[in-house]
Amino acid sequence: MKVRVDVMLKTGVLDPQGEAVRHALGNLGFEGVEKVRQGKVIELDVAEGTSEAQIKDMCEKLLANTVIENYAIQVL
Amino acid sequence: MKVRVDVMLKTGVLDPQGEAVRHALGNLGFEGVEKVRQGKVIELDVAEGTSEAQIKDMCEKLLANTVIENYAIQVL
């Protein structure tokens, strides 16, 4: 079973990495890039029958820092 | 206009970060996690009318290392 977890910084949390990308795009001549946020994707191959609650538990305990990050689980 | 770019390591390219996550999940007692791949998501706010070709150009030039990474563009 394939599961995809997206982890993004919460709104309002500064994202220096995204800001660096925005700046670099501007330097490369790409205009009109107003905002960039960078996050991570984690693709997991888990055993059939793994519950969404278990995946959520993985996110809370390891994959995301829930103080500053939101996560979204998607079963593929 | 919101655009989302997913950047993942190509199949066959070693992913030590994903491997570390897999290992850590095992140590936390989560069983049945067979494989983990980690990539990044970049969310861009670009000016209306930015063409997909321009976004592709951004990926090729900055967002992805096309030697080892694949990217996928999604206009939201």
Backbone of each chain as ProteinMPNN parsed JSONL, in Angstrom:
{"seq_chain_A": "MKVRVDVMLKTGVLDPQGEAVRHALGNLGFEGVEKVRQGKVIELDVAEGTSEAQIKDMCEKLLANTVIENYAIQVL", "coords_chain_A": {"N_chain_A": [[0.855, -1.182, 0.0], [0.597, 2.119, -0.925], [1.429, 5.199, 0.481], [1.168, 8.671, 0.738], [2.653, 11.394, 2.222], [2.331, 14.763, 2.819], [4.208, 17.404, 3.99], [4.038, 20.562, 5.232], [5.147, 23.837, 6.14], [3.384, 25.645, 8.657], [1.008, 28.267, 8.024], [2.261, 31.493, 8.399], [4.533, 30.754, 9.673], [7.887, 31.42, 9.323], [9.639, 30.853, 6.283], [12.562, 30.304, 5.397], [13.917, 28.811, 3.469], [12.153, 28.594, 1.311], [11.998, 31.289, 0.761], [14.592, 31.779, -0.075], [14.59, 30.34, -2.443], [12.723, 31.812, -3.907], [14.072, 34.205, -4.19], [16.301, 33.35, -5.643], [15.077, 32.532, -8.007], [14.209, 34.983, -8.958], [16.698, 36.189, -9.406], [17.52, 34.65, -11.515], [16.064, 35.627, -13.5], [13.367, 35.097, -13.679], [10.294, 36.462, -13.634], [7.595, 37.786, -11.6], [7.209, 35.912, -9.646], [5.72, 35.543, -6.726], [5.542, 34.412, -4.197], [7.032, 31.775, -2.382], [6.825, 28.59, -1.018], [8.341, 26.0, 0.715], [8.17, 22.534, 1.175], [8.005, 19.115, 2.36], [7.751, 15.857, 0.846], [6.761, 12.652, 1.677], [6.983, 9.427, 0.685], [5.545, 6.426, 1.419], [5.862, 2.924, 1.528], [3.733, 0.834, 2.803], [2.611, -1.991, 4.799], [-0.201, -3.858, 3.612], [-3.361, -3.026, 4.882], [-2.563, -1.372, 6.87], [-3.664, 1.038, 9.066], [-5.253, 4.279, 8.707], [-5.056, 5.658, 11.034], [-2.717, 4.709, 12.118], [-0.849, 5.695, 10.307], [-1.223, 8.38, 10.764], [-0.282, 8.528, 13.32], [2.419, 7.99, 12.839], [3.071, 10.346, 11.533], [2.632, 12.271, 13.525], [4.48, 11.479, 15.408], [6.954, 11.307, 14.157], [7.243, 12.155, 11.362], [6.317, 14.778, 10.938], [6.777, 17.999, 12.406], [4.65, 18.999, 14.535], [4.316, 21.388, 15.807], [5.131, 23.444, 14.181], [4.5, 22.581, 11.664], [2.132, 21.458, 9.185], [0.455, 18.473, 8.177], [-0.533, 16.293, 5.485], [-2.3, 13.43, 4.64], [-2.364, 10.974, 2.138], [-3.737, 8.281, 0.625], [-2.518, 6.235, -1.843]], "CA_chain_A": [[0.0, 0.0, 0.0], [1.411, 3.338, -1.014], [0.863, 6.347, 1.169], [1.952, 9.867, 0.504], [2.449, 12.39, 3.272], [2.875, 16.088, 2.502], [4.464, 18.185, 5.198], [4.299, 21.967, 4.88], [5.178, 24.754, 7.277], [2.107, 26.315, 8.881], [0.936, 29.664, 7.594], [2.786, 32.404, 9.411], [5.879, 30.332, 10.073], [8.866, 31.875, 8.333], [10.189, 29.776, 5.474], [13.771, 30.864, 4.764], [14.28, 28.004, 2.302], [11.274, 29.071, 0.243], [12.396, 32.664, 0.46], [15.838, 31.68, -0.851], [14.216, 29.892, -3.787], [12.068, 32.945, -4.564], [15.142, 35.135, -4.514], [17.132, 32.759, -6.706], [14.295, 32.582, -9.248], [14.288, 36.375, -9.408], [18.044, 36.407, -9.95], [17.634, 33.931, -12.79], [15.28, 36.357, -14.51], [11.949, 34.727, -13.683], [9.544, 37.531, -12.975], [6.226, 37.49, -11.197], [7.114, 34.887, -8.6], [5.4, 36.359, -5.558], [5.741, 33.731, -2.917], [7.435, 30.373, -2.518], [6.872, 27.837, 0.241], [8.893, 24.684, 0.434], [7.851, 21.504, 2.152], [8.534, 17.817, 1.953], [6.845, 14.756, 0.531], [7.306, 11.359, 2.095], [6.214, 8.322, 0.116], [5.769, 5.227, 2.227], [5.29, 1.63, 1.141], [3.401, 0.169, 4.064], [1.906, -3.273, 4.658], [-1.649, -3.776, 3.38], [-4.126, -3.071, 6.126], [-2.13, -0.347, 7.816], [-4.781, 1.98, 9.193], [-4.918, 5.695, 8.6], [-4.688, 6.093, 12.382], [-1.295, 4.391, 12.29], [-0.092, 6.656, 9.496], [-1.33, 9.647, 11.487], [0.623, 8.369, 14.443], [3.776, 8.161, 12.293], [3.242, 11.775, 11.252], [2.708, 13.013, 14.794], [5.663, 11.09, 16.183], [8.235, 11.425, 13.462], [7.368, 12.784, 10.042], [6.077, 16.224, 10.967], [6.891, 18.71, 13.678], [3.312, 19.597, 14.513], [4.328, 22.748, 16.355], [5.291, 24.411, 13.081], [4.17, 22.001, 10.355], [0.896, 20.721, 8.912], [0.669, 17.35, 7.273], [-1.709, 15.77, 4.795], [-2.087, 12.024, 4.286], [-3.089, 10.594, 0.929], [-3.485, 6.876, 0.294], [-2.469, 6.18, -3.324]], "C_chain_A": [[0.894, 1.237, 0.0], [0.7, 4.504, -0.341], [1.789, 7.533, 0.923], [1.626, 10.871, 1.595], [3.117, 13.693, 2.827], [3.048, 16.85, 3.801], [4.835, 19.609, 4.785], [4.366, 22.794, 6.165], [3.816, 25.411, 7.423], [2.168, 27.753, 8.375], [1.456, 30.543, 8.729], [4.16, 32.008, 9.917], [6.845, 30.739, 8.958], [9.476, 30.696, 7.588], [11.416, 30.292, 4.719], [14.181, 30.118, 3.505], [13.455, 28.448, 1.084], [11.657, 30.47, -0.211], [13.668, 32.685, -0.395], [15.546, 31.265, -2.288], [13.599, 31.056, -4.566], [13.117, 33.943, -5.058], [15.967, 34.632, -5.703], [16.397, 32.788, -8.035], [14.332, 33.996, -9.828], [15.64, 36.665, -10.046], [18.242, 35.737, -11.3], [16.776, 34.58, -13.881], [13.821, 35.96, -14.582], [11.183, 35.799, -12.918], [8.164, 37.067, -12.546], [6.094, 36.365, -10.19], [6.931, 35.616, -7.268], [5.746, 35.684, -4.231], [6.146, 32.291, -3.188], [7.442, 29.736, -1.129], [7.423, 26.462, -0.097], [8.562, 23.703, 1.552], [8.437, 20.181, 1.716], [7.421, 16.816, 1.674], [7.507, 13.494, 1.032], [6.411, 10.28, 1.518], [6.562, 7.05, 0.866], [5.141, 4.014, 1.554], [4.99, 0.896, 2.432], [2.622, -1.114, 3.803], [0.421, -3.015, 4.434], [-2.351, -3.812, 4.736], [-3.648, -2.09, 7.183], [-3.222, 0.718, 7.869], [-4.315, 3.417, 9.057], [-4.498, 6.235, 9.968], [-3.199, 5.845, 12.633], [-0.415, 5.386, 11.528], [-0.067, 8.016, 10.212], [-0.358, 9.664, 12.665], [2.081, 8.567, 13.999], [4.067, 9.643, 12.064], [3.476, 12.55, 12.538], [4.017, 12.739, 15.515], [6.976, 11.352, 15.469], [8.236, 12.337, 12.233], [7.187, 14.297, 10.054], [6.345, 16.776, 12.355], [5.61, 19.529, 13.787], [3.238, 20.981, 15.172], [4.356, 23.76, 15.202], [4.846, 23.866, 11.728], [2.78, 21.353, 10.328], [1.236, 19.515, 8.051], [-0.648, 16.91, 6.651], [-1.387, 14.355, 4.337], [-2.948, 11.688, 3.087], [-2.738, 9.133, 0.627], [-3.567, 6.751, -1.225], [-3.048, 4.867, -3.867]], "O_chain_A": [[1.811, 1.372, 0.81], [-0.483, 4.752, -0.575], [3.013, 7.406, 0.903], [0.459, 11.16, 1.858], [4.305, 13.721, 2.504], [2.126, 16.926, 4.614], [5.819, 19.827, 4.079], [3.71, 22.471, 7.155], [3.161, 25.706, 6.424], [3.234, 28.365, 8.309], [1.11, 30.334, 9.891], [4.869, 32.817, 10.514], [6.623, 30.425, 7.789], [9.79, 29.668, 8.187], [11.323, 30.67, 3.551], [14.729, 30.714, 2.577], [13.984, 28.647, -0.01], [11.643, 30.787, -1.4], [13.804, 33.496, -1.312], [16.163, 31.763, -3.229], [13.913, 31.262, -5.739], [13.051, 34.447, -6.18], [16.283, 35.379, -6.629], [17.005, 33.036, -9.076], [14.47, 34.178, -11.037], [15.719, 37.307, -11.093], [19.031, 36.197, -12.126], [16.767, 34.137, -15.03], [13.099, 36.436, -15.459], [11.395, 36.011, -11.724], [7.634, 36.083, -13.062], [4.985, 35.91, -9.909], [7.865, 36.226, -6.749], [6.186, 36.329, -3.279], [5.649, 31.667, -4.125], [8.005, 30.29, -0.185], [7.017, 25.841, -1.079], [8.67, 24.03, 2.734], [9.268, 20.128, 0.81], [6.311, 16.921, 2.197], [8.704, 13.296, 0.824], [5.22, 10.223, 1.824], [7.724, 6.65, 0.937], [4.012, 4.081, 1.069], [5.902, 0.389, 3.085], [2.047, -1.301, 2.73], [-0.147, -2.077, 4.991], [-1.953, -4.562, 5.627], [-4.24, -1.981, 8.257], [-3.649, 1.233, 6.836], [-3.143, 3.731, 9.264], [-3.686, 7.156, 10.055], [-2.516, 6.649, 13.268], [0.61, 5.85, 12.028], [0.957, 8.698, 10.258], [0.288, 10.671, 12.957], [2.87, 9.218, 14.684], [5.158, 10.129, 12.36], [4.387, 13.372, 12.632], [4.594, 13.623, 16.146], [7.998, 11.593, 16.111], [9.116, 13.184, 12.08], [7.822, 15.013, 9.28], [6.157, 16.086, 13.356], [5.497, 20.61, 13.209], [2.212, 21.656, 15.096], [3.689, 24.794, 15.25], [4.816, 24.607, 10.746], [2.324, 20.781, 11.318], [2.199, 19.542, 7.285], [-1.725, 17.124, 7.207], [-0.347, 14.105, 3.729], [-4.118, 12.066, 3.022], [-1.575, 8.801, 0.402], [-4.576, 7.121, -1.826], [-3.081, 4.662, -5.081]]}, "seq_chain_B": "MKVRVDVMLKTGVLDPQGEAVRHALGNLGFEGVEKVRQGKVIELDVAEGTSEAQIKDMCEKLLANTVIENYAIQVL", "coords_chain_B": {"N_chain_B": [[-1.746, 32.915, -9.341], [-1.504, 29.595, -8.41], [1.035, 27.234, -8.177], [2.229, 23.964, -7.999], [5.063, 22.131, -7.368], [6.43, 18.98, -7.451], [9.243, 17.306, -6.36], [11.114, 14.503, -6.78], [13.508, 11.962, -5.99], [15.005, 10.1, -8.633], [14.055, 6.776, -9.63], [16.083, 4.236, -8.393], [18.1, 5.859, -7.606], [19.945, 6.268, -4.734], [18.432, 6.906, -1.601], [19.222, 8.221, 1.117], [18.035, 9.744, 3.116], [15.339, 9.03, 3.106], [15.724, 6.393, 3.774], [16.71, 6.628, 6.345], [14.444, 7.604, 7.612], [12.76, 5.396, 7.344], [14.085, 3.559, 8.921], [13.975, 4.844, 11.405], [11.225, 4.835, 11.843], [10.812, 2.115, 12.17], [12.273, 1.738, 14.531], [10.645, 3.113, 16.242], [8.63, 1.402, 16.554], [6.792, 0.993, 14.539], [5.527, -1.268, 12.387], [5.977, -3.06, 9.259], [6.647, -1.122, 7.437], [7.889, -0.808, 4.413], [9.343, 0.604, 2.485], [10.695, 3.833, 2.066], [10.561, 6.952, 0.539], [11.895, 10.126, 0.205], [11.009, 13.375, -0.759], [10.717, 16.689, -2.179], [8.361, 19.411, -1.926], [7.393, 22.212, -3.71], [5.707, 25.133, -3.446], [4.478, 27.582, -5.47], [3.605, 30.964, -5.845], [2.677, 32.427, -8.602], [2.64, 34.997, -11.168], [-0.45, 35.639, -12.84], [-1.003, 34.035, -15.9], [1.493, 33.064, -16.298], [3.327, 30.799, -18.136], [3.206, 27.218, -18.604], [5.518, 26.346, -19.704], [7.358, 28.157, -18.763], [7.364, 27.557, -16.061], [8.369, 25.025, -16.204], [10.894, 25.59, -17.082], [11.88, 26.886, -14.816], [12.017, 24.697, -13.121], [13.905, 23.078, -14.41], [16.136, 24.698, -14.338], [16.518, 25.467, -11.68], [14.848, 24.343, -9.558], [14.844, 21.532, -9.573], [17.267, 18.92, -9.647], [18.013, 17.622, -12.457], [19.556, 15.486, -13.138], [19.473, 13.578, -11.168], [16.919, 13.78, -10.186], [13.339, 13.673, -10.584], [10.641, 15.74, -11.686], [7.345, 17.04, -11.071], [4.775, 18.994, -12.322], [2.037, 20.87, -11.18], [-0.768, 22.699, -11.691], [-2.617, 24.613, -9.524]], "CA_chain_B": [[-1.84, 31.536, -9.792], [-0.706, 28.719, -7.54], [1.618, 26.084, -8.863], [2.872, 23.071, -7.058], [6.074, 21.295, -8.026], [6.931, 17.875, -6.634], [10.564, 16.855, -6.807], [11.462, 13.222, -6.142], [14.685, 11.29, -6.547], [14.673, 9.091, -9.639], [14.136, 5.381, -9.194], [17.443, 3.714, -8.493], [19.02, 6.753, -6.905], [19.893, 6.013, -3.292], [17.77, 7.956, -0.84], [19.611, 7.988, 2.505], [17.103, 10.425, 4.011], [14.184, 8.134, 3.192], [16.173, 5.184, 4.478], [16.801, 7.004, 7.76], [13.07, 7.689, 8.107], [12.275, 4.019, 7.432], [14.758, 2.986, 10.083], [13.446, 5.495, 12.61], [9.853, 4.34, 12.044], [10.982, 0.779, 12.725], [12.694, 1.886, 15.925], [9.499, 3.609, 17.025], [7.673, 0.31, 16.706], [5.87, 0.868, 13.411], [5.954, -2.401, 11.58], [5.422, -3.158, 7.917], [7.054, -0.036, 6.545], [8.86, -1.478, 3.557], [10.2, 1.507, 1.734], [10.356, 5.241, 2.233], [11.303, 7.869, -0.332], [11.567, 11.488, 0.58], [11.24, 14.389, -1.782], [10.271, 18.005, -1.714], [7.254, 20.099, -2.594], [7.594, 23.651, -3.768], [4.483, 25.829, -3.833], [4.823, 28.898, -5.999], [2.564, 31.915, -6.242], [3.235, 33.129, -9.761], [1.732, 35.939, -11.818], [-1.416, 35.052, -13.774], [-0.51, 34.015, -17.277], [2.792, 32.393, -16.4], [3.086, 29.58, -18.914], [3.766, 25.98, -18.056], [6.889, 26.267, -20.21], [8.193, 28.942, -17.851], [7.495, 26.788, -14.81], [9.262, 23.923, -16.537], [12.208, 26.212, -17.132], [12.288, 27.082, -13.415], [12.372, 23.376, -12.58], [15.152, 22.603, -15.029], [17.261, 25.569, -13.987], [16.762, 25.673, -10.25], [14.123, 23.594, -8.531], [15.202, 20.112, -9.554], [18.526, 18.492, -10.259], [17.432, 16.624, -13.369], [20.424, 14.308, -13.261], [19.04, 12.567, -10.195], [15.556, 14.002, -9.701], [12.194, 13.917, -11.458], [9.712, 16.726, -11.123], [5.985, 17.043, -11.604], [4.162, 20.321, -12.159], [0.593, 20.8, -11.026], [-1.338, 24.035, -11.503], [-3.729, 24.445, -8.563]], "C_chain_B": [[-0.932, 30.673, -8.914], [-0.216, 27.506, -8.319], [2.34, 25.248, -7.822], [3.843, 22.184, -7.831], [6.535, 20.227, -7.042], [8.268, 17.425, -7.2], [10.921, 15.588, -6.044], [12.743, 12.676, -6.774], [14.24, 10.254, -7.564], [14.79, 7.691, -9.051], [15.578, 4.913, -9.372], [18.471, 4.606, -7.834], [18.852, 6.512, -5.404], [19.286, 7.193, -2.557], [18.061, 7.76, 0.652], [18.637, 8.616, 3.5], [15.853, 9.562, 4.219], [14.518, 6.891, 3.998], [16.248, 5.449, 5.988], [15.404, 7.073, 8.382], [12.507, 6.278, 8.308], [12.815, 3.35, 8.705], [14.168, 3.528, 11.376], [12.023, 5.021, 12.899], [9.89, 2.944, 12.659], [11.349, 0.834, 14.2], [11.562, 2.359, 16.829], [8.406, 2.549, 17.164], [6.646, 0.19, 15.591], [6.358, -0.257, 12.513], [5.358, -2.345, 10.18], [5.742, -1.994, 7.003], [8.194, -0.563, 5.688], [9.846, -0.538, 2.884], [9.753, 2.938, 1.982], [11.211, 6.053, 1.265], [10.914, 9.271, 0.086], [11.905, 12.468, -0.534], [10.806, 15.742, -1.275], [9.111, 18.527, -2.543], [7.599, 21.573, -2.607], [6.294, 24.28, -4.257], [4.837, 27.246, -4.236], [3.564, 29.715, -6.238], [3.138, 32.705, -7.403], [2.178, 34.03, -10.385], [0.79, 35.181, -12.75], [-0.807, 35.072, -15.172], [0.88, 33.422, -17.421], [2.558, 31.053, -17.09], [3.718, 28.369, -18.247], [5.222, 25.823, -18.509], [7.842, 27.031, -19.285], [8.429, 28.202, -16.534], [8.487, 25.648, -15.025], [10.719, 24.402, -16.537], [12.763, 26.432, -15.716], [12.756, 25.77, -12.799], [13.732, 22.938, -13.09], [16.355, 23.402, -14.535], [17.543, 25.637, -12.497], [16.125, 24.632, -9.329], [14.511, 22.126, -8.436], [16.586, 19.905, -10.139], [18.158, 17.329, -11.164], [18.327, 15.408, -13.62], [19.902, 13.188, -12.344], [17.583, 12.7, -9.757], [14.532, 14.149, -10.832], [11.346, 15.01, -10.847], [8.355, 16.608, -11.797], [5.362, 18.391, -11.293], [2.649, 20.159, -12.102], [0.089, 22.219, -10.801], [-2.573, 23.887, -10.632], [-4.891, 25.396, -8.879]], "O_chain_B": [[0.242, 30.982, -8.709], [-0.98, 26.849, -9.026], [2.97, 25.764, -6.899], [3.474, 21.566, -8.83], [6.978, 20.537, -5.936], [8.39, 17.191, -8.403], [11.019, 15.596, -4.816], [13.015, 12.908, -7.952], [13.213, 9.601, -7.38], [15.534, 7.46, -8.097], [16.203, 5.178, -10.399], [19.583, 4.17, -7.536], [17.738, 6.551, -4.881], [19.593, 8.346, -2.858], [17.237, 7.196, 1.372], [18.434, 8.09, 4.594], [15.376, 9.387, 5.34], [13.713, 6.404, 4.792], [15.89, 4.593, 6.797], [15.199, 6.659, 9.523], [11.858, 6.0, 9.317], [12.092, 2.679, 9.442], [13.896, 2.781, 12.316], [11.654, 4.826, 14.057], [9.104, 2.626, 13.551], [10.813, 0.084, 15.016], [11.525, 2.048, 18.02], [7.386, 2.778, 17.813], [5.727, -0.624, 15.68], [7.454, -0.202, 11.956], [4.359, -1.666, 9.946], [5.178, -1.883, 5.915], [9.315, -0.744, 6.163], [11.028, -0.85, 2.737], [8.558, 3.211, 2.093], [12.425, 5.867, 1.183], [9.737, 9.563, 0.294], [12.96, 12.383, -1.161], [10.556, 15.92, -0.083], [8.911, 18.139, -3.694], [8.053, 22.115, -1.6], [5.836, 23.988, -5.361], [5.414, 28.008, -3.461], [2.576, 29.21, -6.772], [3.997, 33.563, -7.204], [0.981, 33.853, -10.162], [1.186, 34.197, -13.374], [-0.164, 36.048, -15.56], [1.391, 33.289, -18.533], [1.7, 30.273, -16.678], [4.638, 28.488, -17.438], [6.047, 25.247, -17.799], [8.976, 26.611, -19.055], [9.526, 28.216, -15.975], [9.318, 25.345, -14.169], [11.627, 23.719, -16.065], [13.942, 26.2, -15.451], [13.743, 25.723, -12.064], [14.592, 22.493, -12.331], [17.443, 22.86, -14.34], [18.687, 25.842, -12.092], [16.781, 24.103, -8.432], [14.508, 21.544, -7.351], [17.013, 20.642, -11.028], [18.008, 16.195, -10.709], [17.905, 14.43, -14.236], [19.897, 12.013, -12.712], [17.067, 11.841, -9.042], [14.837, 14.685, -11.897], [11.332, 15.188, -9.629], [8.236, 16.143, -12.93], [5.411, 18.871, -10.16], [2.062, 19.406, -12.879], [0.475, 22.871, -9.831], [-3.478, 23.12, -10.961], [-5.903, 25.39, -8.177]]}, "name": "protein", "num_of_chains": 2, "seq": "MKVRVDVMLKTGVLDPQGEAVRHALGNLGFEGVEKVRQGKVIELDVAEGTSEAQIKDMCEKLLANTVIENYAIQVLMKVRVDVMLKTGVLDPQGEAVRHALGNLGFEGVEKVRQGKVIELDVAEGTSEAQIKDMCEKLLANTVIENYAIQVL"}
